[in-house]
């Protein structure tokens, strides 16, 4: 089978090589999945350049955490799946429900081998059925970005009809958060440096848009739009460089879900949260139960994740380069 491997010590996408590997055989409790599509996250760019948590890769690694495909073989004792089932793997191994287990929760793509491969073995506990209304390409957007957005808005913030939600940017997490928030009956404000992207976001449900290049004091725009109340929930994918403005944008008893590390610098003094009775909640993807809850909601509400562009497997390096420049709207996908 074909697989892409990032070489140990990788610092750029030139370290990504296409190799041949033996096809896997399932052991007890395991399934073999023919991967049909994968998607890219910002995390994957950090891994390929050696800037992810823990530094450069210590061993040759198959990258990407997000993939979807069909089960082609099952090992002894498998009860959750059968051949032909359409599935996706979970971002973390061995985190089914509740708080994380005391033992390590290894993640796909680093330190574990990921999904940028034709066939991959999963323990049956580490996979879910994908929504029936989605293609493999759409389903491949969900394990990291989808579960992160769901955890932030539904598991933690518990968004309800009439709430206001601020989503920073138009990447994968923010666009899925927009779709989940609208399905829950919330009012959504989106930010972008592109008027064209704001127009597209409004076409898929955003109520208001703020261009943070032409309106660098975007927190004041949020206050203006909300008549000085601020927003109930913020999907904070920017990181330390945007936190200060998020603190000024959140409303009384509001919640900021800290997800991203796209920006650096800035004032991170949380004192404004005290004055608003607001909270800051760290989000790092989520467990399998959240994934399954999200998939049911996607199917019932007929939500279609936004796929910006699909690259063929042989053009994987081009997919990385396209994604790196953050010109995409929604998710970048690789068809396997």
C-alpha positions as CSV (number, residue, x, y, z in Angstrom):
1,X,0.0,0.0,0.0
2,X,1.0,3.6,-0.5
3,X,1.6,5.9,2.5
4,X,3.2,9.4,3.0
5,X,5.9,9.6,5.7
6,X,7.3,12.7,7.3
7,X,11.0,12.1,8.1
8,X,12.3,12.4,11.6
9,X,13.5,16.0,12.2
10,X,11.3,17.4,9.5
11,X,11.4,21.2,9.1
12,X,9.4,21.6,5.9
13,X,7.1,19.8,3.5
14,X,10.0,18.5,1.4
15,X,10.5,15.9,4.1
16,X,7.2,14.3,3.1
17,X,7.8,11.2,1.1
18,X,5.6,8.7,-0.7
19,X,6.5,5.1,0.3
20,X,5.3,1.6,0.1
21,X,4.2,-0.3,3.2
22,X,2.8,-3.7,3.8
23,X,-1.0,-3.8,4.0
24,X,-2.1,-4.3,7.6
25,X,-3.9,-7.3,9.1
26,X,-6.3,-6.8,12.0
27,X,-5.7,-8.3,15.4
28,X,-8.3,-8.9,18.1
29,X,-10.7,-6.0,18.5
30,X,-9.2,-4.2,15.5
31,X,-10.6,-3.0,12.1
32,X,-8.8,-2.2,8.9
33,X,-10.1,1.0,7.2
34,X,-9.5,1.8,3.5
35,X,-8.9,5.5,3.9
36,X,-10.7,7.5,1.2
37,X,-10.1,11.1,2.3
38,X,-8.0,13.1,4.8
39,X,-8.1,16.8,5.8
40,X,-5.5,19.2,7.0
41,X,-5.4,21.2,10.2
42,X,-3.1,24.0,11.4
43,X,-1.6,21.4,13.7
44,X,-0.4,19.5,10.7
45,X,1.6,22.5,9.5
46,X,3.2,22.8,12.9
47,X,4.2,19.1,12.9
48,X,5.7,19.3,9.4
49,X,7.8,22.3,10.3
50,X,8.9,20.9,13.7
51,X,7.1,23.6,15.7
52,X,4.5,21.4,17.3
53,X,4.4,20.5,21.1
54,X,7.5,18.5,21.8
55,X,9.5,19.9,18.9
56,X,10.6,18.0,15.8
57,X,9.5,14.5,15.0
58,X,11.6,11.9,16.7
59,X,10.8,9.2,14.2
60,X,9.5,8.8,10.6
61,X,5.7,9.3,11.0
62,X,2.7,9.0,8.8
63,X,1.0,12.5,9.2
64,X,-2.6,13.8,9.6
65,X,-5.1,13.1,12.3
66,X,-8.3,13.3,10.2
67,X,-9.4,10.6,7.8
68,X,-12.5,8.8,6.7
69,X,-13.1,5.6,4.8
70,X,-14.7,2.2,4.8
71,X,-14.0,-0.9,6.9
72,X,-12.5,-3.7,4.7
73,X,-11.6,-6.2,7.4
74,X,-12.3,-7.0,11.1
75,X,-10.4,-8.9,13.7
76,X,-11.6,-11.4,16.2
77,X,-14.0,-10.0,18.8
78,X,-15.1,-6.9,16.8
79,X,-18.7,-6.0,17.5
80,X,-19.0,-2.3,16.7
81,X,-18.3,-2.5,13.0
82,X,-18.5,-4.8,9.9
83,X,-17.0,-4.7,6.5
84,X,-18.5,-2.0,4.4
85,X,-19.2,0.4,7.2
86,X,-18.3,4.1,6.6
87,X,-16.2,5.3,9.5
88,X,-13.7,7.9,10.7
89,X,-11.0,7.5,13.3
90,X,-11.0,9.5,16.5
91,X,-8.3,12.1,17.0
92,X,-7.1,10.5,20.3
93,X,-6.8,6.8,21.0
94,X,-8.4,5.5,24.2
95,X,-10.6,8.4,25.1
96,X,-14.2,7.2,24.8
97,X,-16.1,9.4,27.3
98,X,-15.8,11.5,30.4
99,X,-12.5,13.1,31.4
100,X,-9.3,11.9,29.9
101,X,-8.0,8.6,31.3
102,X,-5.0,8.8,33.6
103,X,-2.8,7.0,31.0
104,X,-1.6,8.8,27.9
105,X,-4.0,9.9,25.2
106,X,-1.9,9.6,22.1
107,X,-3.1,11.5,19.0
108,X,-2.9,10.5,15.4
109,X,-0.4,12.2,13.2
110,X,2.0,12.8,16.1
111,X,3.1,10.9,18.1
112,X,1.0,8.1,16.4
113,X,1.1,7.3,12.7
114,X,-1.8,9.1,11.1
115,X,-4.3,8.7,8.2
116,X,-2.3,9.8,5.1
117,X,-2.2,6.2,4.0
118,X,-4.3,3.8,1.9
119,X,-5.1,1.4,4.8
120,X,-5.0,2.0,8.5
121,X,-5.7,-0.2,11.5
122,X,-7.9,1.2,14.3
123,X,-9.0,-0.4,17.6
124,X,-12.8,-0.6,17.3
125,X,-13.1,1.7,20.3
126,X,-11.3,4.5,18.4
127,X,-13.6,4.8,15.4
128,X,-17.1,6.1,14.7
129,X,-19.7,5.7,12.0
130,X,-19.8,8.8,9.8
131,X,-23.1,10.7,9.1
132,X,-25.1,9.2,6.3
133,X,-25.5,12.5,4.5
134,X,-21.8,13.2,4.1
135,X,-19.3,12.2,1.5
136,X,-15.9,10.8,2.6
137,X,-14.4,14.2,1.8
138,X,-16.9,16.0,4.1
139,X,-16.6,13.4,6.8
140,X,-12.8,13.7,6.8
141,X,-13.1,17.3,8.1
142,X,-14.6,16.1,11.4
143,X,-12.2,14.3,13.8
144,X,-10.2,17.3,14.8
145,X,-11.9,20.5,13.6
146,X,-15.5,19.2,14.0
147,X,-15.1,17.7,17.4
148,X,-13.2,20.8,18.6
149,X,-16.0,23.1,17.5
150,X,-18.7,20.8,19.0
151,X,-16.9,20.5,22.3
152,X,-16.5,24.3,22.5
153,X,-20.1,25.2,21.7
154,X,-22.2,22.2,22.7
155,X,-20.3,20.3,25.4
156,X,-18.8,23.3,27.2
157,X,-20.8,26.4,26.2
158,X,-24.1,24.7,25.8
159,X,-25.3,27.2,23.2
160,X,-29.0,27.8,23.1
161,X,-31.4,29.6,20.8
162,X,-31.0,33.4,21.0
163,X,-27.3,33.2,22.2
164,X,-24.7,35.2,20.3
165,X,-21.5,33.5,19.1
166,X,-18.3,35.1,17.8
167,X,-16.1,32.9,15.5
168,X,-12.7,34.2,14.7
169,X,-11.6,33.6,11.1
170,X,-13.0,31.3,8.4
171,X,-10.9,28.2,8.8
172,X,-12.2,24.7,9.5
173,X,-13.0,25.0,13.2
174,X,-14.7,28.4,12.8
175,X,-16.9,27.4,9.9
176,X,-18.0,24.2,11.6
177,X,-18.7,26.3,14.7
178,X,-20.8,28.7,12.6
179,X,-22.9,25.8,11.3
180,X,-23.4,24.2,14.7
181,X,-24.3,27.5,16.3
182,X,-26.8,28.3,13.6
183,X,-28.4,24.9,13.9
184,X,-28.7,25.6,17.6
185,X,-30.6,28.9,16.9
186,X,-27.7,31.3,17.7
187,X,-26.8,34.6,16.2
188,X,-23.2,34.4,14.7
189,X,-20.6,37.1,14.1
190,X,-17.6,36.1,12.0
191,X,-14.3,37.8,11.5
192,X,-12.0,37.7,8.5
193,X,-9.4,39.8,6.7
194,X,-11.3,39.3,3.4
195,X,-14.6,40.9,2.4
196,X,-15.1,38.0,0.0
197,X,-14.8,35.4,2.7
198,X,-17.2,37.4,4.9
199,X,-19.7,37.4,2.0
200,X,-19.3,33.6,1.7
201,X,-19.7,33.2,5.5
202,X,-23.0,35.1,5.4
203,X,-24.1,32.9,2.5
204,X,-23.8,29.9,4.8
205,X,-25.5,31.5,7.8
206,X,-23.4,34.2,9.5
207,X,-25.5,37.1,10.6
208,X,-22.7,39.7,10.8
209,X,-19.1,40.0,9.5
210,X,-16.2,42.1,10.6
211,X,-13.1,42.7,8.5
212,X,-10.3,42.9,11.1
213,X,-7.9,44.5,8.6
214,X,-10.1,47.4,7.8
215,X,-11.5,47.4,11.4
216,X,-8.5,46.5,13.6
217,X,-10.4,47.4,16.7
218,X,-12.8,44.6,16.0
219,X,-13.7,44.2,19.6
220,X,-15.3,47.6,19.5
221,X,-17.2,46.5,16.4
222,X,-18.5,43.5,18.3
223,X,-19.7,45.8,21.1
224,X,-21.4,48.0,18.5
225,X,-23.1,45.1,16.8
226,X,-24.4,43.8,20.2
227,X,-25.4,47.2,21.5
228,X,-22.7,47.1,24.1
229,X,-23.7,43.7,25.6
230,X,-20.9,41.7,24.1
231,X,-21.3,38.1,22.9
232,X,-22.2,35.0,24.9
233,X,-19.6,32.7,23.4
234,X,-16.3,33.1,21.6
235,X,-14.6,30.5,19.5
236,X,-11.1,31.7,20.1
237,X,-8.8,30.2,17.5
238,X,-6.3,33.1,17.3
239,X,-4.5,32.5,20.6
240,X,-2.4,35.0,22.6
241,X,-2.4,37.6,19.9
242,X,-6.2,38.0,19.8
243,X,-7.1,37.1,23.5
244,X,-7.1,40.7,24.7
245,X,-9.7,41.7,22.1
246,X,-11.7,38.6,22.9
247,X,-11.7,39.6,26.6
248,X,-13.2,43.0,25.5
249,X,-15.8,41.3,23.2
250,X,-17.3,38.8,25.7
251,X,-20.5,39.7,27.5
252,X,-21.6,39.2,31.1
253,X,-21.2,35.6,32.2
254,X,-20.0,34.8,28.7
255,X,-17.5,32.1,27.8
256,X,-14.4,32.1,25.7
257,X,-13.3,28.8,24.4
258,X,-9.5,28.9,23.8
259,X,-8.6,26.6,20.9
260,X,-6.0,28.0,18.7
261,X,-2.4,29.2,18.6
262,X,-2.5,31.0,15.2
263,X,-1.2,34.3,16.7
264,X,1.4,35.3,19.3
265,X,2.2,38.3,21.5
266,X,-0.5,40.5,22.9
267,X,-1.8,41.2,26.4
268,X,-3.2,38.0,28.0
269,X,-4.0,39.6,31.4
270,X,-7.4,38.0,32.3
271,X,-8.6,40.8,34.5
272,X,-11.3,41.9,32.1
273,X,-13.0,38.5,32.6
274,X,-13.5,39.3,36.3
275,X,-15.3,42.5,35.5
276,X,-17.6,40.6,33.2
277,X,-18.1,37.5,35.3
278,X,-16.9,35.6,32.2
279,X,-14.8,32.5,31.9
280,X,-11.9,31.2,29.7
281,X,-12.1,27.5,28.9
282,X,-9.3,25.5,27.2
283,X,-10.4,23.1,24.4
284,X,-8.2,20.4,23.0
285,X,-10.4,18.4,20.6
286,X,-12.7,15.9,22.5
287,X,-13.7,12.4,23.2
288,X,-15.5,9.7,21.1
289,X,-18.9,10.4,22.8
290,X,-18.7,14.0,21.6
291,X,-17.9,12.8,18.1
292,X,-20.9,10.5,18.1
293,X,-23.2,13.2,19.5
294,X,-22.0,15.6,16.8
295,X,-22.5,13.1,14.0
296,X,-26.1,12.6,15.1
297,X,-26.7,16.3,15.0
298,X,-25.0,16.7,11.6
299,X,-27.3,14.0,10.1
300,X,-30.5,15.3,11.7
301,X,-29.8,18.9,10.7
302,X,-28.4,18.0,7.3
303,X,-25.2,20.0,7.9
304,X,-22.7,19.8,5.1
305,X,-19.1,20.7,6.2
306,X,-17.5,23.3,4.0
307,X,-14.7,21.9,1.8
308,X,-12.7,24.6,0.1
309,X,-10.6,22.3,-2.2
310,X,-9.9,18.6,-2.7
311,X,-6.4,17.6,-3.8
312,X,-5.6,14.1,-5.2
313,X,-3.3,11.9,-3.2
314,X,-0.4,12.4,-5.5
315,X,-0.5,16.1,-5.0
316,X,-0.3,16.0,-1.2
317,X,2.6,18.4,-1.0
318,X,0.6,20.9,-3.0
319,X,-2.3,20.6,-0.6
320,X,0.1,21.4,2.3
321,X,1.4,24.5,0.5
322,X,-2.1,25.7,-0.4
323,X,-3.2,25.2,3.2
324,X,-0.1,26.9,4.6
325,X,-1.0,30.3,3.2
326,X,-4.4,30.3,4.9
327,X,-6.3,31.4,1.8
328,X,-8.8,28.6,2.2
329,X,-12.4,28.9,3.3
330,X,-13.4,25.9,5.4
331,X,-11.3,22.8,5.0
332,X,-8.6,21.5,2.6
333,X,-9.0,17.8,1.8
334,X,-6.9,15.1,0.2
335,X,-8.6,12.3,-1.7
336,X,-6.9,9.0,-1.1
